[in-house]
Amino acid sequence: VAPGISEALVATAIGLFAAIPAVVAYNRFADQVNRLEVRFDAFIEEFSTILQRHAARGAGAPPTPER
C-alpha cells in the first residue's frame, strides 16, 4: 500500500507544481482583460456622446470646438 500512496503523493505534487503557476497566470490575464474592458466602455461612452452631439447639431453644421 505504501508505494501506491507514495506514487499518488508525487503525482499530486507534480500536478500542483503545474497548476499553481497556471492559476496565477490566468488571474493576471483575466485582470488585464477586465481593465481593457473598462477602458473600452469609457471610450464607447465618450464616442457615443460625441456622435449624439454631432447628430443633434445637424450633419451640415460645422463642428464647434469643445473646451
Distance bins in CASP14 RR format, pairs under 12 A and 6 or more apart:
PFRMAT RR
TARGET T0000
AUTHOR 0000-0000-0000
RMODE 2
METHOD distances of the structure
MODEL  1
1 7 0 0 0 0 0 1 0 0 0 0 0
1 8 0 0 0 0 0 1 0 0 0 0 0
2 8 0 0 0 0 0 1 0 0 0 0 0
2 9 0 0 0 0 0 1 0 0 0 0 0
3 9 0 0 0 0 0 1 0 0 0 0 0
3 10 0 0 0 0 0 1 0 0 0 0 0
4 10 0 0 0 0 1 0 0 0 0 0 0
4 11 0 0 0 0 1 0 0 0 0 0 0
4 12 0 0 0 0 0 1 0 0 0 0 0
5 11 0 0 0 0 0 1 0 0 0 0 0
5 12 0 0 0 0 0 1 0 0 0 0 0
6 12 0 0 0 0 0 1 0 0 0 0 0
6 13 0 0 0 0 0 1 0 0 0 0 0
7 13 0 0 0 0 0 1 0 0 0 0 0
7 14 0 0 0 0 0 1 0 0 0 0 0
8 14 0 0 0 0 0 1 0 0 0 0 0
8 15 0 0 0 0 0 1 0 0 0 0 0
9 15 0 0 0 0 0 1 0 0 0 0 0
9 16 0 0 0 0 0 1 0 0 0 0 0
10 16 0 0 0 0 0 1 0 0 0 0 0
10 17 0 0 0 0 0 1 0 0 0 0 0
11 17 0 0 0 0 0 1 0 0 0 0 0
11 18 0 0 0 0 0 1 0 0 0 0 0
12 18 0 0 0 0 0 1 0 0 0 0 0
12 19 0 0 0 0 0 1 0 0 0 0 0
13 19 0 0 0 0 0 1 0 0 0 0 0
13 20 0 0 0 0 0 1 0 0 0 0 0
14 20 0 0 0 0 0 1 0 0 0 0 0
15 21 0 0 0 0 0 1 0 0 0 0 0
15 22 0 0 0 0 1 0 0 0 0 0 0
15 23 0 0 0 0 0 1 0 0 0 0 0
16 22 0 0 0 0 0 1 0 0 0 0 0
16 23 0 0 0 0 0 1 0 0 0 0 0
17 23 0 0 0 0 0 1 0 0 0 0 0
18 24 0 0 0 0 0 1 0 0 0 0 0
18 25 0 0 0 0 0 1 0 0 0 0 0
19 25 0 0 0 0 0 1 0 0 0 0 0
19 26 0 0 0 0 0 1 0 0 0 0 0
20 26 0 0 0 0 0 1 0 0 0 0 0
20 27 0 0 0 0 0 1 0 0 0 0 0
21 27 0 0 0 0 0 1 0 0 0 0 0
21 28 0 0 0 0 0 1 0 0 0 0 0
22 28 0 0 0 0 0 1 0 0 0 0 0
22 29 0 0 0 0 0 1 0 0 0 0 0
23 29 0 0 0 0 0 1 0 0 0 0 0
23 30 0 0 0 0 0 1 0 0 0 0 0
24 30 0 0 0 0 0 1 0 0 0 0 0
24 31 0 0 0 0 0 1 0 0 0 0 0
25 31 0 0 0 0 0 1 0 0 0 0 0
25 32 0 0 0 0 0 1 0 0 0 0 0
26 32 0 0 0 0 0 1 0 0 0 0 0
26 33 0 0 0 0 0 1 0 0 0 0 0
27 33 0 0 0 0 0 1 0 0 0 0 0
27 34 0 0 0 0 0 1 0 0 0 0 0
28 34 0 0 0 0 0 1 0 0 0 0 0
28 35 0 0 0 0 0 1 0 0 0 0 0
29 35 0 0 0 0 0 1 0 0 0 0 0
29 36 0 0 0 0 0 1 0 0 0 0 0
30 36 0 0 0 0 0 1 0 0 0 0 0
30 37 0 0 0 0 0 1 0 0 0 0 0
31 37 0 0 0 0 0 1 0 0 0 0 0
31 38 0 0 0 0 0 1 0 0 0 0 0
32 38 0 0 0 0 0 1 0 0 0 0 0
32 39 0 0 0 0 0 1 0 0 0 0 0
33 39 0 0 0 0 0 1 0 0 0 0 0
33 40 0 0 0 0 0 1 0 0 0 0 0
34 40 0 0 0 0 0 1 0 0 0 0 0
34 41 0 0 0 0 0 1 0 0 0 0 0
35 41 0 0 0 0 0 1 0 0 0 0 0
35 42 0 0 0 0 0 1 0 0 0 0 0
36 42 0 0 0 0 0 1 0 0 0 0 0
36 43 0 0 0 0 0 1 0 0 0 0 0
37 43 0 0 0 0 0 1 0 0 0 0 0
37 44 0 0 0 0 0 1 0 0 0 0 0
38 44 0 0 0 0 0 1 0 0 0 0 0
38 45 0 0 0 0 0 1 0 0 0 0 0
39 45 0 0 0 0 0 1 0 0 0 0 0
39 46 0 0 0 0 0 1 0 0 0 0 0
40 46 0 0 0 0 0 1 0 0 0 0 0
40 47 0 0 0 0 0 1 0 0 0 0 0
41 47 0 0 0 0 0 1 0 0 0 0 0
41 48 0 0 0 0 0 1 0 0 0 0 0
42 48 0 0 0 0 0 1 0 0 0 0 0
42 49 0 0 0 0 0 1 0 0 0 0 0
43 49 0 0 0 0 0 1 0 0 0 0 0
43 50 0 0 0 0 0 1 0 0 0 0 0
44 50 0 0 0 0 0 1 0 0 0 0 0
44 51 0 0 0 0 0 1 0 0 0 0 0
45 51 0 0 0 0 0 1 0 0 0 0 0
45 52 0 0 0 0 0 1 0 0 0 0 0
46 52 0 0 0 0 0 1 0 0 0 0 0
46 53 0 0 0 0 0 1 0 0 0 0 0
46 66 0 0 0 0 0 1 0 0 0 0 0
47 53 0 0 0 0 0 1 0 0 0 0 0
47 54 0 0 0 0 0 1 0 0 0 0 0
48 54 0 0 0 0 0 1 0 0 0 0 0
48 55 0 0 0 0 0 1 0 0 0 0 0
49 55 0 0 0 0 0 1 0 0 0 0 0
49 56 0 0 0 0 0 1 0 0 0 0 0
49 66 0 0 0 0 0 1 0 0 0 0 0
50 56 0 0 0 0 0 1 0 0 0 0 0
50 57 0 0 0 0 0 1 0 0 0 0 0
50 63 0 0 0 0 1 0 0 0 0 0 0
50 66 0 0 0 0 1 0 0 0 0 0 0
51 57 0 0 0 0 0 1 0 0 0 0 0
51 58 0 0 0 0 0 1 0 0 0 0 0
51 59 0 0 0 0 0 1 0 0 0 0 0
51 63 0 0 0 0 0 1 0 0 0 0 0
52 58 0 0 0 0 0 1 0 0 0 0 0
53 61 0 0 0 0 0 1 0 0 0 0 0
53 63 0 0 0 0 1 0 0 0 0 0 0
53 64 0 0 0 0 1 0 0 0 0 0 0
53 66 0 0 0 0 1 0 0 0 0 0 0
54 60 0 0 0 0 1 0 0 0 0 0 0
54 61 0 0 0 0 1 0 0 0 0 0 0
54 62 0 0 0 0 0 1 0 0 0 0 0
54 63 1 0 0 1 0 0 0 0 0 0 0
54 64 0 0 0 0 0 1 0 0 0 0 0
54 66 0 0 0 0 0 1 0 0 0 0 0
55 61 0 0 0 0 0 1 0 0 0 0 0
55 63 0 0 0 0 0 1 0 0 0 0 0
56 63 0 0 0 0 0 1 0 0 0 0 0
56 64 0 0 0 0 0 1 0 0 0 0 0
57 63 1 0 0 1 0 0 0 0 0 0 0
57 64 1 0 0 1 0 0 0 0 0 0 0
57 66 0 0 0 0 0 1 0 0 0 0 0
58 64 0 0 0 0 0 1 0 0 0 0 0
END
